[in-house]
Amino acid sequence: MDAQLIAFTGVAAGMVALPGADFTVVVRNALASRTAGLATALGVAGGLLVHTALAVAGLAAVLVTVPVIFRTVQLLGGAYVLYLGISALYAIRRRSSRDGSSSPVPEEDESGRPVPREFRRALRQGFLTNALNPKAPVLFLSLLPQFVPHGQPPLPRTLLLAALVVVLALIWFPAVALLVDRLGRGLRRPRTARAIEGGSGVALTGLGLALVTGPLLR
């Protein structure tokens, strides 16, 4: 049995499950609908796929070693997370002023299912939130090489490790979305929904501000 692979699985699982912008966006969109939550989860996994592909190709090293490029990614990621946070807070205020309700209401077609545009928007939010995360290249570049056994060809092993990270994301984030949907009736009560979405908005806004105004993450 490959002890290093088992150890990496544990480390990667903890890394994927660590609460952050990805987790917050999945929960927030899952409050709107199960479809939106699952679409966001798939988008997050897609963003991780980008990071793992860059790490395998060695391109992530450029992001880390060239400060201007890395800072640009950091600013873009922070600005997007900040946008999501402010949008969430604004949505609460807009719904409250419109009808006194603060529960997320997805756009639906005549059959009562979320329209494709809502699915695409949630997918895009999940993807961009993860793909523009400036910490991911550092994590992958520092983590993956530690679990490549000495004397073993690095490319096949790195591909395996990268694929494992994406698989873990495809398990964890959809599970979070389904759990939120399962608890949806209680979570979608106006007061509870307002508290959760407000907390999500504040968390995303804080994360975005930290990235935009903070020092270069290296």
Secondary structure, DSSP 8 states (H G I E B T S, - for coil): --HHHHHHHHHHHHHHHS-SHHHHHHHHHHHH-HHHHHHHHHHHHHHHHHHHHHHHHTTHHHHHH-HHHHHHHHHHHHHHHHHHHHHHHHHHHHHHHHHS--S----B-TTSSB-HHHHHHHHHHHHHHHHT-THHHHHHHHHGGGGS-TTS-HHHHHHHHHHHHHHHHHHHHHHHHHHHHHTHHHHTSHHHHHHHHHHHHHHHHHHHHHHHHS----
